[in-house]
Amino acid sequence: MWLLVIVLLSNVPGFDKMIKLETYSTSEECQIERNRIGYEMAAAYPNERDFVIACQLSTTEYNARLLRAAEGSKAPLLGAWQPVAYR
């Protein structure tokens, strides 16, 4: 299962650093939606660069990272991810 997530690169009170937006069965489905949302966000917020829209394979290791992040660990939230290409 693939997760479409938004990663906030700065602290925003009341929000988690990573927020799951949707789940997909394939990488291709997730990438299509990541691109669509990324381009819409870039158009709507042209001067904002403090977030990343990414697809992440949901694994036991990934779920453990989410749990550590929720507990305040400094461990990285994402392994290999691809940021949205901004114009």
Buried (B, 14 or more C-beta within 10 A) or exposed (E): EBBBBBBBEEEEEEEBBBEEBBEBEEEEBBBBBBBEBBBEBBEEEEEEEEBBBBBBBBEEEBEEBBEBBEEEEEEEBBEEBBBBEEE
